[in-house]
Amino acid sequence: MAKAYEIGGPSAQSALMTPIFRAYYEEDLDICDPEVLADAAEQASIMSRAEVSVSCGFDGGPQRSSNFFYRSAPVTNRPQGL
């Protein structure tokens, strides 16, 4: 989310939340997975997958934590079936 803000401000952050929520709630994907976050950034037209890889250290670039885009505690008590 911080990188989205740097790139496009609050509107970019808002655009990024939609594919992240969709991945988590509809597709039951791990939003801490760098590949899932790269897909979300690309879907929101924030960054390409290649740019995410380099920017977040997945491709030999500067190392970042896997929760670079989403800095919140993981939800551990999500109701089943969502």
mmCIF file of the N, C-alpha and C atoms, coordinates in Angstrom:
data_MODEL
# 
_entry.id   MODEL 
# 
loop_
_atom_site.group_PDB 
_atom_site.id 
_atom_site.type_symbol 
_atom_site.label_atom_id 
_atom_site.label_alt_id 
_atom_site.label_comp_id 
_atom_site.label_asym_id 
_atom_site.label_entity_id 
_atom_site.label_seq_id 
_atom_site.pdbx_PDB_ins_code 
_atom_site.Cartn_x 
_atom_site.Cartn_y 
_atom_site.Cartn_z 
_atom_site.occupancy 
_atom_site.B_iso_or_equiv 
_atom_site.pdbx_formal_charge 
_atom_site.auth_seq_id 
_atom_site.auth_comp_id 
_atom_site.auth_asym_id 
_atom_site.auth_atom_id 
_atom_site.pdbx_PDB_model_num 
ATOM 1   N N  . MET A 1 1  ? 0.817   -1.179  0.000   1.00 0.00 ? 1  MET A N  1 
ATOM 2   C CA . MET A 1 1  ? 0.000   0.000   0.000   1.00 0.00 ? 1  MET A CA 1 
ATOM 3   C C  . MET A 1 1  ? 0.866   1.251   0.000   1.00 0.00 ? 1  MET A C  1 
ATOM 4   N N  . ALA A 1 2  ? 2.001   1.190   0.660   1.00 0.00 ? 2  ALA A N  1 
ATOM 5   C CA . ALA A 1 2  ? 2.898   2.352   0.692   1.00 0.00 ? 2  ALA A CA 1 
ATOM 6   C C  . ALA A 1 2  ? 3.417   2.664   -0.705  1.00 0.00 ? 2  ALA A C  1 
ATOM 7   N N  . LYS A 1 3  ? 3.786   1.635   -1.452  1.00 0.00 ? 3  LYS A N  1 
ATOM 8   C CA . LYS A 1 3  ? 4.290   1.849   -2.812  1.00 0.00 ? 3  LYS A CA 1 
ATOM 9   C C  . LYS A 1 3  ? 3.175   2.382   -3.709  1.00 0.00 ? 3  LYS A C  1 
ATOM 10  N N  . ALA A 1 4  ? 1.972   1.867   -3.546  1.00 0.00 ? 4  ALA A N  1 
ATOM 11  C CA . ALA A 1 4  ? 0.839   2.368   -4.326  1.00 0.00 ? 4  ALA A CA 1 
ATOM 12  C C  . ALA A 1 4  ? 0.627   3.848   -4.044  1.00 0.00 ? 4  ALA A C  1 
ATOM 13  N N  . TYR A 1 5  ? 0.752   4.244   -2.785  1.00 0.00 ? 5  TYR A N  1 
ATOM 14  C CA . TYR A 1 5  ? 0.598   5.651   -2.425  1.00 0.00 ? 5  TYR A CA 1 
ATOM 15  C C  . TYR A 1 5  ? 1.691   6.497   -3.078  1.00 0.00 ? 5  TYR A C  1 
ATOM 16  N N  . GLU A 1 6  ? 2.930   6.010   -3.061  1.00 0.00 ? 6  GLU A N  1 
ATOM 17  C CA . GLU A 1 6  ? 4.030   6.734   -3.693  1.00 0.00 ? 6  GLU A CA 1 
ATOM 18  C C  . GLU A 1 6  ? 3.779   6.923   -5.185  1.00 0.00 ? 6  GLU A C  1 
ATOM 19  N N  . ILE A 1 7  ? 3.195   5.928   -5.815  1.00 0.00 ? 7  ILE A N  1 
ATOM 20  C CA . ILE A 1 7  ? 2.981   5.967   -7.259  1.00 0.00 ? 7  ILE A CA 1 
ATOM 21  C C  . ILE A 1 7  ? 1.784   6.829   -7.632  1.00 0.00 ? 7  ILE A C  1 
ATOM 22  N N  . GLY A 1 8  ? 0.665   6.666   -6.916  1.00 0.00 ? 8  GLY A N  1 
ATOM 23  C CA . GLY A 1 8  ? -0.540  7.359   -7.354  1.00 0.00 ? 8  GLY A CA 1 
ATOM 24  C C  . GLY A 1 8  ? -1.421  7.927   -6.267  1.00 0.00 ? 8  GLY A C  1 
ATOM 25  N N  . GLY A 1 9  ? -0.921  7.984   -5.051  1.00 0.00 ? 9  GLY A N  1 
ATOM 26  C CA . GLY A 1 9  ? -1.701  8.570   -3.976  1.00 0.00 ? 9  GLY A CA 1 
ATOM 27  C C  . GLY A 1 9  ? -2.852  7.692   -3.529  1.00 0.00 ? 9  GLY A C  1 
ATOM 28  N N  . PRO A 1 10 ? -3.817  8.285   -2.839  1.00 0.00 ? 10 PRO A N  1 
ATOM 29  C CA . PRO A 1 10 ? -4.934  7.524   -2.289  1.00 0.00 ? 10 PRO A CA 1 
ATOM 30  C C  . PRO A 1 10 ? -5.759  6.784   -3.344  1.00 0.00 ? 10 PRO A C  1 
ATOM 31  N N  . SER A 1 11 ? -5.876  7.332   -4.531  1.00 0.00 ? 11 SER A N  1 
ATOM 32  C CA . SER A 1 11 ? -6.661  6.641   -5.565  1.00 0.00 ? 11 SER A CA 1 
ATOM 33  C C  . SER A 1 11 ? -5.990  5.345   -5.994  1.00 0.00 ? 11 SER A C  1 
ATOM 34  N N  . ALA A 1 12 ? -4.661  5.322   -6.025  1.00 0.00 ? 12 ALA A N  1 
ATOM 35  C CA . ALA A 1 12 ? -3.939  4.089   -6.361  1.00 0.00 ? 12 ALA A CA 1 
ATOM 36  C C  . ALA A 1 12 ? -4.100  3.053   -5.251  1.00 0.00 ? 12 ALA A C  1 
ATOM 37  N N  . GLN A 1 13 ? -4.078  3.517   -4.004  1.00 0.00 ? 13 GLN A N  1 
ATOM 38  C CA . GLN A 1 13 ? -4.294  2.593   -2.889  1.00 0.00 ? 13 GLN A CA 1 
ATOM 39  C C  . GLN A 1 13 ? -5.687  1.978   -2.961  1.00 0.00 ? 13 GLN A C  1 
ATOM 40  N N  . SER A 1 14 ? -6.666  2.806   -3.253  1.00 0.00 ? 14 SER A N  1 
ATOM 41  C CA . SER A 1 14 ? -8.034  2.318   -3.359  1.00 0.00 ? 14 SER A CA 1 
ATOM 42  C C  . SER A 1 14 ? -8.165  1.308   -4.495  1.00 0.00 ? 14 SER A C  1 
ATOM 43  N N  . ALA A 1 15 ? -7.538  1.595   -5.624  1.00 0.00 ? 15 ALA A N  1 
ATOM 44  C CA . ALA A 1 15 ? -7.591  0.681   -6.766  1.00 0.00 ? 15 ALA A CA 1 
ATOM 45  C C  . ALA A 1 15 ? -6.918  -0.647  -6.434  1.00 0.00 ? 15 ALA A C  1 
ATOM 46  N N  . LEU A 1 16 ? -5.878  -0.622  -5.635  1.00 0.00 ? 16 LEU A N  1 
ATOM 47  C CA . LEU A 1 16 ? -5.155  -1.846  -5.277  1.00 0.00 ? 16 LEU A CA 1 
ATOM 48  C C  . LEU A 1 16 ? -5.948  -2.709  -4.299  1.00 0.00 ? 16 LEU A C  1 
ATOM 49  N N  . MET A 1 17 ? -6.760  -2.088  -3.467  1.00 0.00 ? 17 MET A N  1 
ATOM 50  C CA . MET A 1 17 ? -7.517  -2.857  -2.479  1.00 0.00 ? 17 MET A CA 1 
ATOM 51  C C  . MET A 1 17 ? -8.514  -3.813  -3.129  1.00 0.00 ? 17 MET A C  1 
ATOM 52  N N  . THR A 1 18 ? -9.109  -3.431  -4.238  1.00 0.00 ? 18 THR A N  1 
ATOM 53  C CA . THR A 1 18 ? -10.109 -4.280  -4.881  1.00 0.00 ? 18 THR A CA 1 
ATOM 54  C C  . THR A 1 18 ? -9.532  -5.638  -5.271  1.00 0.00 ? 18 THR A C  1 
ATOM 55  N N  . PRO A 1 19 ? -8.417  -5.710  -6.035  1.00 0.00 ? 19 PRO A N  1 
ATOM 56  C CA . PRO A 1 19 ? -7.894  -7.035  -6.367  1.00 0.00 ? 19 PRO A CA 1 
ATOM 57  C C  . PRO A 1 19 ? -7.332  -7.785  -5.153  1.00 0.00 ? 19 PRO A C  1 
ATOM 58  N N  . ILE A 1 20 ? -6.847  -7.069  -4.146  1.00 0.00 ? 20 ILE A N  1 
ATOM 59  C CA . ILE A 1 20 ? -6.364  -7.749  -2.942  1.00 0.00 ? 20 ILE A CA 1 
ATOM 60  C C  . ILE A 1 20 ? -7.541  -8.382  -2.201  1.00 0.00 ? 20 ILE A C  1 
ATOM 61  N N  . PHE A 1 21 ? -8.627  -7.634  -2.024  1.00 0.00 ? 21 PHE A N  1 
ATOM 62  C CA . PHE A 1 21 ? -9.810  -8.200  -1.367  1.00 0.00 ? 21 PHE A CA 1 
ATOM 63  C C  . PHE A 1 21 ? -10.388 -9.346  -2.177  1.00 0.00 ? 21 PHE A C  1 
ATOM 64  N N  . ARG A 1 22 ? -10.428 -9.196  -3.483  1.00 0.00 ? 22 ARG A N  1 
ATOM 65  C CA . ARG A 1 22 ? -10.963 -10.258 -4.338  1.00 0.00 ? 22 ARG A CA 1 
ATOM 66  C C  . ARG A 1 22 ? -10.120 -11.530 -4.190  1.00 0.00 ? 22 ARG A C  1 
ATOM 67  N N  . ALA A 1 23 ? -8.811  -11.373 -4.185  1.00 0.00 ? 23 ALA A N  1 
ATOM 68  C CA . ALA A 1 23 ? -7.924  -12.535 -4.037  1.00 0.00 ? 23 ALA A CA 1 
ATOM 69  C C  . ALA A 1 23 ? -8.172  -13.236 -2.709  1.00 0.00 ? 23 ALA A C  1 
ATOM 70  N N  . TYR A 1 24 ? -8.339  -12.458 -1.655  1.00 0.00 ? 24 TYR A N  1 
ATOM 71  C CA . TYR A 1 24 ? -8.501  -13.035 -0.323  1.00 0.00 ? 24 TYR A CA 1 
ATOM 72  C C  . TYR A 1 24 ? -9.891  -13.634 -0.108  1.00 0.00 ? 24 TYR A C  1 
ATOM 73  N N  . TYR A 1 25 ? -10.919 -12.844 -0.375  1.00 0.00 ? 25 TYR A N  1 
ATOM 74  C CA . TYR A 1 25 ? -12.267 -13.269 -0.048  1.00 0.00 ? 25 TYR A CA 1 
ATOM 75  C C  . TYR A 1 25 ? -12.921 -14.156 -1.103  1.00 0.00 ? 25 TYR A C  1 
ATOM 76  N N  . GLU A 1 26 ? -12.695 -13.887 -2.379  1.00 0.00 ? 26 GLU A N  1 
ATOM 77  C CA . GLU A 1 26 ? -13.373 -14.650 -3.427  1.00 0.00 ? 26 GLU A CA 1 
ATOM 78  C C  . GLU A 1 26 ? -12.551 -15.827 -3.916  1.00 0.00 ? 26 GLU A C  1 
ATOM 79  N N  . GLU A 1 27 ? -11.227 -15.645 -3.987  1.00 0.00 ? 27 GLU A N  1 
ATOM 80  C CA . GLU A 1 27 ? -10.376 -16.700 -4.542  1.00 0.00 ? 27 GLU A CA 1 
ATOM 81  C C  . GLU A 1 27 ? -9.624  -17.472 -3.463  1.00 0.00 ? 27 GLU A C  1 
ATOM 82  N N  . ASP A 1 28 ? -9.771  -17.058 -2.195  1.00 0.00 ? 28 ASP A N  1 
ATOM 83  C CA . ASP A 1 28 ? -9.143  -17.719 -1.050  1.00 0.00 ? 28 ASP A CA 1 
ATOM 84  C C  . ASP A 1 28 ? -7.631  -17.880 -1.236  1.00 0.00 ? 28 ASP A C  1 
ATOM 85  N N  . LEU A 1 29 ? -6.981  -16.816 -1.717  1.00 0.00 ? 29 LEU A N  1 
ATOM 86  C CA . LEU A 1 29 ? -5.540  -16.820 -1.922  1.00 0.00 ? 29 LEU A CA 1 
ATOM 87  C C  . LEU A 1 29 ? -4.839  -16.172 -0.742  1.00 0.00 ? 29 LEU A C  1 
ATOM 88  N N  . ASP A 1 30 ? -3.567  -16.498 -0.575  1.00 0.00 ? 30 ASP A N  1 
ATOM 89  C CA . ASP A 1 30 ? -2.744  -15.937 0.496   1.00 0.00 ? 30 ASP A CA 1 
ATOM 90  C C  . ASP A 1 30 ? -2.238  -14.569 0.043   1.00 0.00 ? 30 ASP A C  1 
ATOM 91  N N  . ILE A 1 31 ? -2.741  -13.504 0.643   1.00 0.00 ? 31 ILE A N  1 
ATOM 92  C CA . ILE A 1 31 ? -2.347  -12.163 0.217   1.00 0.00 ? 31 ILE A CA 1 
ATOM 93  C C  . ILE A 1 31 ? -0.979  -11.750 0.747   1.00 0.00 ? 31 ILE A C  1 
ATOM 94  N N  . CYS A 1 32 ? -0.307  -12.633 1.448   1.00 0.00 ? 32 CYS A N  1 
ATOM 95  C CA . CYS A 1 32 ? 1.092   -12.396 1.825   1.00 0.00 ? 32 CYS A CA 1 
ATOM 96  C C  . CYS A 1 32 ? 2.044   -12.999 0.792   1.00 0.00 ? 32 CYS A C  1 
ATOM 97  N N  . ASP A 1 33 ? 1.488   -13.751 -0.148  1.00 0.00 ? 33 ASP A N  1 
ATOM 98  C CA . ASP A 1 33 ? 2.291   -14.361 -1.212  1.00 0.00 ? 33 ASP A CA 1 
ATOM 99  C C  . ASP A 1 33 ? 2.697   -13.274 -2.204  1.00 0.00 ? 33 ASP A C  1 
ATOM 100 N N  . PRO A 1 34 ? 3.984   -13.118 -2.465  1.00 0.00 ? 34 PRO A N  1 
ATOM 101 C CA . PRO A 1 34 ? 4.449   -12.086 -3.403  1.00 0.00 ? 34 PRO A CA 1 
ATOM 102 C C  . PRO A 1 34 ? 3.821   -12.202 -4.792  1.00 0.00 ? 34 PRO A C  1 
ATOM 103 N N  . GLU A 1 35 ? 3.547   -13.408 -5.244  1.00 0.00 ? 35 GLU A N  1 
ATOM 104 C CA . GLU A 1 35 ? 2.926   -13.586 -6.559  1.00 0.00 ? 35 GLU A CA 1 
ATOM 105 C C  . GLU A 1 35 ? 1.495   -13.043 -6.574  1.00 0.00 ? 35 GLU A C  1 
ATOM 106 N N  . VAL A 1 36 ? 0.763   -13.251 -5.502  1.00 0.00 ? 36 VAL A N  1 
ATOM 107 C CA . VAL A 1 36 ? -0.608  -12.739 -5.394  1.00 0.00 ? 36 VAL A CA 1 
ATOM 108 C C  . VAL A 1 36 ? -0.586  -11.215 -5.379  1.00 0.00 ? 36 VAL A C  1 
ATOM 109 N N  . LEU A 1 37 ? 0.342   -10.640 -4.633  1.00 0.00 ? 37 LEU A N  1 
ATOM 110 C CA . LEU A 1 37 ? 0.457   -9.182  -4.582  1.00 0.00 ? 37 LEU A CA 1 
ATOM 111 C C  . LEU A 1 37 ? 0.895   -8.605  -5.924  1.00 0.00 ? 37 LEU A C  1 
ATOM 112 N N  . ALA A 1 38 ? 1.774   -9.305  -6.611  1.00 0.00 ? 38 ALA A N  1 
ATOM 113 C CA . ALA A 1 38 ? 2.202   -8.849  -7.938  1.00 0.00 ? 38 ALA A CA 1 
ATOM 114 C C  . ALA A 1 38 ? 1.021   -8.861  -8.902  1.00 0.00 ? 38 ALA A C  1 
ATOM 115 N N  . ASP A 1 39 ? 0.204   -9.904  -8.836  1.00 0.00 ? 39 ASP A N  1 
ATOM 116 C CA . ASP A 1 39 ? -0.999  -9.960  -9.675  1.00 0.00 ? 39 ASP A CA 1 
ATOM 117 C C  . ASP A 1 39 ? -1.940  -8.802  -9.350  1.00 0.00 ? 39 ASP A C  1 
ATOM 118 N N  . ALA A 1 40 ? -2.120  -8.525  -8.067  1.00 0.00 ? 40 ALA A N  1 
ATOM 119 C CA . ALA A 1 40 ? -3.010  -7.440  -7.654  1.00 0.00 ? 40 ALA A CA 1 
ATOM 120 C C  . ALA A 1 40 ? -2.502  -6.093  -8.157  1.00 0.00 ? 40 ALA A C  1 
ATOM 121 N N  . ALA A 1 41 ? -1.207  -5.856  -8.029  1.00 0.00 ? 41 ALA A N  1 
ATOM 122 C CA . ALA A 1 41 ? -0.633  -4.591  -8.501  1.00 0.00 ? 41 ALA A CA 1 
ATOM 123 C C  . ALA A 1 41 ? -0.801  -4.439  -10.003 1.00 0.00 ? 41 ALA A C  1 
ATOM 124 N N  . GLU A 1 42 ? -0.624  -5.529  -10.723 1.00 0.00 ? 42 GLU A N  1 
ATOM 125 C CA . GLU A 1 42 ? -0.786  -5.470  -12.180 1.00 0.00 ? 42 GLU A CA 1 
ATOM 126 C C  . GLU A 1 42 ? -2.251  -5.258  -12.559 1.00 0.00 ? 42 GLU A C  1 
ATOM 127 N N  . GLN A 1 43 ? -3.169  -5.942  -11.874 1.00 0.00 ? 43 GLN A N  1 
ATOM 128 C CA . GLN A 1 43 ? -4.601  -5.775  -12.154 1.00 0.00 ? 43 GLN A CA 1 
ATOM 129 C C  . GLN A 1 43 ? -5.067  -4.353  -11.880 1.00 0.00 ? 43 GLN A C  1 
ATOM 130 N N  . ALA A 1 44 ? -4.485  -3.717  -10.885 1.00 0.00 ? 44 ALA A N  1 
ATOM 131 C CA . ALA A 1 44 ? -4.864  -2.346  -10.534 1.00 0.00 ? 44 ALA A CA 1 
ATOM 132 C C  . ALA A 1 44 ? -4.117  -1.313  -11.374 1.00 0.00 ? 44 ALA A C  1 
ATOM 133 N N  . SER A 1 45 ? -3.271  -1.780  -12.283 1.00 0.00 ? 45 SER A N  1 
ATOM 134 C CA . SER A 1 45 ? -2.463  -0.904  -13.147 1.00 0.00 ? 45 SER A CA 1 
ATOM 135 C C  . SER A 1 45 ? -1.543  0.004   -12.333 1.00 0.00 ? 45 SER A C  1 
ATOM 136 N N  . ILE A 1 46 ? -1.052  -0.509  -11.200 1.00 0.00 ? 46 ILE A N  1 
ATOM 137 C CA . ILE A 1 46 ? -0.111  0.226   -10.363 1.00 0.00 ? 46 ILE A CA 1 
ATOM 138 C C  . ILE A 1 46 ? 1.306   -0.018  -10.870 1.00 0.00 ? 46 ILE A C  1 
ATOM 139 N N  . MET A 1 47 ? 1.650   -1.298  -11.031 1.00 0.00 ? 47 MET A N  1 
ATOM 140 C CA . MET A 1 47 ? 2.974   -1.720  -11.492 1.00 0.00 ? 47 MET A CA 1 
ATOM 141 C C  . MET A 1 47 ? 2.811   -3.017  -12.271 1.00 0.00 ? 47 MET A C  1 
ATOM 142 N N  . SER A 1 48 ? 3.772   -3.287  -13.158 1.00 0.00 ? 48 SER A N  1 
ATOM 143 C CA . SER A 1 48 ? 3.768   -4.581  -13.828 1.00 0.00 ? 48 SER A CA 1 
ATOM 144 C C  . SER A 1 48 ? 4.350   -5.627  -12.883 1.00 0.00 ? 48 SER A C  1 
ATOM 145 N N  . ARG A 1 49 ? 4.138   -6.899  -13.195 1.00 0.00 ? 49 ARG A N  1 
ATOM 146 C CA . ARG A 1 49 ? 4.700   -7.974  -12.365 1.00 0.00 ? 49 ARG A CA 1 
ATOM 147 C C  . ARG A 1 49 ? 6.213   -7.851  -12.284 1.00 0.00 ? 49 ARG A C  1 
ATOM 148 N N  . ALA A 1 50 ? 6.855   -7.494  -13.378 1.00 0.00 ? 50 ALA A N  1 
ATOM 149 C CA . ALA A 1 50 ? 8.315   -7.351  -13.395 1.00 0.00 ? 50 ALA A CA 1 
ATOM 150 C C  . ALA A 1 50 ? 8.753   -6.204  -12.479 1.00 0.00 ? 50 ALA A C  1 
ATOM 151 N N  . GLU A 1 51 ? 8.037   -5.092  -12.512 1.00 0.00 ? 51 GLU A N  1 
ATOM 152 C CA . GLU A 1 51 ? 8.367   -3.961  -11.641 1.00 0.00 ? 51 GLU A CA 1 
ATOM 153 C C  . GLU A 1 51 ? 8.195   -4.322  -10.171 1.00 0.00 ? 51 GLU A C  1 
ATOM 154 N N  . VAL A 1 52 ? 7.156   -5.080  -9.854  1.00 0.00 ? 52 VAL A N  1 
ATOM 155 C CA . VAL A 1 52 ? 6.931   -5.515  -8.476  1.00 0.00 ? 52 VAL A CA 1 
ATOM 156 C C  . VAL A 1 52 ? 8.080   -6.407  -8.029  1.00 0.00 ? 52 VAL A C  1 
ATOM 157 N N  . SER A 1 53 ? 8.489   -7.320  -8.887  1.00 0.00 ? 53 SER A N  1 
ATOM 158 C CA . SER A 1 53 ? 9.577   -8.239  -8.542  1.00 0.00 ? 53 SER A CA 1 
ATOM 159 C C  . SER A 1 53 ? 10.852  -7.493  -8.204  1.00 0.00 ? 53 SER A C  1 
ATOM 160 N N  . VAL A 1 54 ? 11.207  -6.519  -9.013  1.00 0.00 ? 54 VAL A N  1 
ATOM 161 C CA . VAL A 1 54 ? 12.432  -5.756  -8.779  1.00 0.00 ? 54 VAL A CA 1 
ATOM 162 C C  . VAL A 1 54 ? 12.282  -4.841  -7.568  1.00 0.00 ? 54 VAL A C  1 
ATOM 163 N N  . SER A 1 55 ? 11.161  -4.136  -7.481  1.00 0.00 ? 55 SER A N  1 
ATOM 164 C CA . SER A 1 55 ? 10.936  -3.175  -6.408  1.00 0.00 ? 55 SER A CA 1 
ATOM 165 C C  . SER A 1 55 ? 10.881  -3.831  -5.031  1.00 0.00 ? 55 SER A C  1 
ATOM 166 N N  . CYS A 1 56 ? 10.335  -5.030  -4.967  1.00 0.00 ? 56 CYS A N  1 
ATOM 167 C CA . CYS A 1 56 ? 10.136  -5.694  -3.679  1.00 0.00 ? 56 CYS A CA 1 
ATOM 168 C C  . CYS A 1 56 ? 11.186  -6.750  -3.371  1.00 0.00 ? 56 CYS A C  1 
ATOM 169 N N  . GLY A 1 57 ? 12.183  -6.872  -4.204  1.00 0.00 ? 57 GLY A N  1 
ATOM 170 C CA . GLY A 1 57 ? 13.280  -7.775  -3.904  1.00 0.00 ? 57 GLY A CA 1 
ATOM 171 C C  . GLY A 1 57 ? 13.046  -9.220  -4.272  1.00 0.00 ? 57 GLY A C  1 
ATOM 172 N N  . PHE A 1 58 ? 12.068  -9.524  -5.110  1.00 0.00 ? 58 PHE A N  1 
ATOM 173 C CA . PHE A 1 58 ? 11.821  -10.901 -5.499  1.00 0.00 ? 58 PHE A CA 1 
ATOM 174 C C  . PHE A 1 58 ? 12.694  -11.300 -6.674  1.00 0.00 ? 58 PHE A C  1 
ATOM 175 N N  . ASP A 1 59 ? 13.398  -10.331 -7.239  1.00 0.00 ? 59 ASP A N  1 
ATOM 176 C CA . ASP A 1 59 ? 14.182  -10.594 -8.441  1.00 0.00 ? 59 ASP A CA 1 
ATOM 177 C C  . ASP A 1 59 ? 15.592  -10.027 -8.300  1.00 0.00 ? 59 ASP A C  1 
ATOM 178 N N  . GLY A 1 60 ? 16.133  -10.073 -7.098  1.00 0.00 ? 60 GLY A N  1 
ATOM 179 C CA . GLY A 1 60 ? 17.478  -9.572  -6.879  1.00 0.00 ? 60 GLY A CA 1 
ATOM 180 C C  . GLY A 1 60 ? 17.543  -8.098  -6.529  1.00 0.00 ? 60 GLY A C  1 
ATOM 181 N N  . GLY A 1 61 ? 16.394  -7.413  -6.455  1.00 0.00 ? 61 GLY A N  1 
ATOM 182 C CA . GLY A 1 61 ? 16.370  -6.000  -6.095  1.00 0.00 ? 61 GLY A CA 1 
ATOM 183 C C  . GLY A 1 61 ? 16.451  -5.842  -4.591  1.00 0.00 ? 61 GLY A C  1 
ATOM 184 N N  . PRO A 1 62 ? 16.217  -4.638  -4.088  1.00 0.00 ? 62 PRO A N  1 
ATOM 185 C CA . PRO A 1 62 ? 16.259  -4.410  -2.646  1.00 0.00 ? 62 PRO A CA 1 
ATOM 186 C C  . PRO A 1 62 ? 15.264  -5.311  -1.920  1.00 0.00 ? 62 PRO A C  1 
ATOM 187 N N  . GLN A 1 63 ? 15.676  -5.861  -0.815  1.00 0.00 ? 63 GLN A N  1 
ATOM 188 C CA . GLN A 1 63 ? 14.817  -6.788  -0.073  1.00 0.00 ? 63 GLN A CA 1 
ATOM 189 C C  . GLN A 1 63 ? 13.725  -6.034  0.671   1.00 0.00 ? 63 GLN A C  1 
ATOM 190 N N  . ARG A 1 64 ? 12.528  -6.522  0.566   1.00 0.00 ? 64 ARG A N  1 
ATOM 191 C CA . ARG A 1 64 ? 11.384  -5.996  1.303   1.00 0.00 ? 64 ARG A CA 1 
ATOM 192 C C  . ARG A 1 64 ? 10.672  -7.175  1.934   1.00 0.00 ? 64 ARG A C  1 
ATOM 193 N N  . SER A 1 65 ? 9.857   -6.912  2.908   1.00 0.00 ? 65 SER A N  1 
ATOM 194 C CA . SER A 1 65 ? 9.080   -7.988  3.512   1.00 0.00 ? 65 SER A CA 1 
ATOM 195 C C  . SER A 1 65 ? 7.982   -8.424  2.556   1.00 0.00 ? 65 SER A C  1 
ATOM 196 N N  . SER A 1 66 ? 7.476   -9.640  2.749   1.00 0.00 ? 66 SER A N  1 
ATOM 197 C CA . SER A 1 66 ? 6.432   -10.151 1.870   1.00 0.00 ? 66 SER A CA 1 
ATOM 198 C C  . SER A 1 66 ? 5.122   -9.398  2.038   1.00 0.00 ? 66 SER A C  1 
ATOM 199 N N  . ASN A 1 67 ? 4.973   -8.641  3.116   1.00 0.00 ? 67 ASN A N  1 
ATOM 200 C CA . ASN A 1 67 ? 3.744   -7.877  3.300   1.00 0.00 ? 67 ASN A CA 1 
ATOM 201 C C  . ASN A 1 67 ? 3.966   -6.403  2.970   1.00 0.00 ? 67 ASN A C  1 
ATOM 202 N N  . PHE A 1 68 ? 4.786   -6.145  1.971   1.00 0.00 ? 68 PHE A N  1 
ATOM 203 C CA . PHE A 1 68 ? 5.138   -4.789  1.572   1.00 0.00 ? 68 PHE A CA 1 
ATOM 204 C C  . PHE A 1 68 ? 3.914   -3.973  1.192   1.00 0.00 ? 68 PHE A C  1 
ATOM 205 N N  . PHE A 1 69 ? 2.954   -4.576  0.491   1.00 0.00 ? 69 PHE A N  1 
ATOM 206 C CA . PHE A 1 69 ? 1.787   -3.845  0.028   1.00 0.00 ? 69 PHE A CA 1 
ATOM 207 C C  . PHE A 1 69 ? 0.707   -3.755  1.093   1.00 0.00 ? 69 PHE A C  1 
ATOM 208 N N  . TYR A 1 70 ? 0.620   -4.744  1.942   1.00 0.00 ? 70 TYR A N  1 
ATOM 209 C CA . TYR A 1 70 ? -0.481  -4.820  2.891   1.00 0.00 ? 70 TYR A CA 1 
ATOM 210 C C  . TYR A 1 70 ? 0.096   -4.983  4.281   1.00 0.00 ? 70 TYR A C  1 
ATOM 211 N N  . ARG A 1 71 ? 0.174   -3.921  5.044   1.00 0.00 ? 71 ARG A N  1 
ATOM 212 C CA . ARG A 1 71 ? 0.829   -3.941  6.344   1.00 0.00 ? 71 ARG A CA 1 
ATOM 213 C C  . ARG A 1 71 ? -0.185  -4.012  7.474   1.00 0.00 ? 71 ARG A C  1 
ATOM 214 N N  . SER A 1 72 ? -0.899  -5.083  7.539   1.00 0.00 ? 72 SER A N  1 
ATOM 215 C CA . SER A 1 72 ? -1.880  -5.267  8.595   1.00 0.00 ? 72 SER A CA 1 
ATOM 216 C C  . SER A 1 72 ? -1.722  -6.669  9.157   1.00 0.00 ? 72 SER A C  1 
ATOM 217 N N  . ALA A 1 73 ? -2.214  -6.865  10.361  1.00 0.00 ? 73 ALA A N  1 
ATOM 218 C CA . ALA A 1 73 ? -2.162  -8.203  10.947  1.00 0.00 ? 73 ALA A CA 1 
ATOM 219 C C  . ALA A 1 73 ? -3.032  -9.143  10.140  1.00 0.00 ? 73 ALA A C  1 
ATOM 220 N N  . PRO A 1 74 ? -2.596  -10.373 9.951   1.00 0.00 ? 74 PRO A N  1 
ATOM 221 C CA . PRO A 1 74 ? -3.409  -11.330 9.192   1.00 0.00 ? 74 PRO A CA 1 
ATOM 222 C C  . PRO A 1 74 ? -4.699  -11.660 9.930   1.00 0.00 ? 74 PRO A C  1 
ATOM 223 N N  . VAL A 1 75 ? -5.722  -11.921 9.177   1.00 0.00 ? 75 VAL A N  1 
ATOM 224 C CA . VAL A 1 75 ? -6.989  -12.316 9.758   1.00 0.00 ? 75 VAL A CA 1 
ATOM 225 C C  . VAL A 1 75 ? -6.922  -13.804 10.034  1.00 0.00 ? 75 VAL A C  1 
ATOM 226 N N  . THR A 1 76 ? -7.075  -14.180 11.292  1.00 0.00 ? 76 THR A N  1 
ATOM 227 C CA . THR A 1 76 ? -6.954  -15.598 11.649  1.00 0.00 ? 76 THR A CA 1 
ATOM 228 C C  . THR A 1 76 ? -8.277  -16.230 12.021  1.00 0.00 ? 76 THR A C  1 
ATOM 229 N N  . ASN A 1 77 ? -9.298  -15.434 12.203  1.00 0.00 ? 77 ASN A N  1 
ATOM 230 C CA . ASN A 1 77 ? -10.588 -15.973 12.612  1.00 0.00 ? 77 ASN A CA 1 
ATOM 231 C C  . ASN A 1 77 ? -11.656 -15.714 11.550  1.00 0.00 ? 77 ASN A C  1 
ATOM 232 N N  . ARG A 1 78 ? -11.280 -15.808 10.296  1.00 0.00 ? 78 ARG A N  1 
ATOM 233 C CA . ARG A 1 78 ? -12.235 -15.586 9.205   1.00 0.00 ? 78 ARG A CA 1 
ATOM 234 C C  . ARG A 1 78 ? -13.270 -16.714 9.186   1.00 0.00 ? 78 ARG A C  1 
ATOM 235 N N  . PRO A 1 79 ? -14.559 -16.389 9.131   1.00 0.00 ? 79 PRO A N  1 
ATOM 236 C CA . PRO A 1 79 ? -15.587 -17.427 9.089   1.00 0.00 ? 79 PRO A CA 1 
ATOM 237 C C  . PRO A 1 79 ? -15.412 -18.323 7.865   1.00 0.00 ? 79 PRO A C  1 
ATOM 238 N N  . GLN A 1 80 ? -15.697 -19.580 8.026   1.00 0.00 ? 80 GLN A N  1 
ATOM 239 C CA . GLN A 1 80 ? -15.596 -20.547 6.928   1.00 0.00 ? 80 GLN A CA 1 
ATOM 240 C C  . GLN A 1 80 ? -16.642 -20.240 5.871   1.00 0.00 ? 80 GLN A C  1 
ATOM 241 N N  . GLY A 1 81 ? -16.313 -20.517 4.624   1.00 0.00 ? 81 GLY A N  1 
ATOM 242 C CA . GLY A 1 81 ? -17.258 -20.355 3.525   1.00 0.00 ? 81 GLY A CA 1 
ATOM 243 C C  . GLY A 1 81 ? -17.250 -19.003 2.863   1.00 0.00 ? 81 GLY A C  1 
ATOM 244 N N  . LEU A 1 82 ? -16.387 -18.088 3.279   1.00 0.00 ? 82 LEU A N  1 
ATOM 245 C CA . LEU A 1 82 ? -16.330 -16.773 2.636   1.00 0.00 ? 82 LEU A CA 1 
ATOM 246 C C  . LEU A 1 82 ? -15.351 -16.794 1.503   1.00 0.00 ? 82 LEU A C  1 
# 
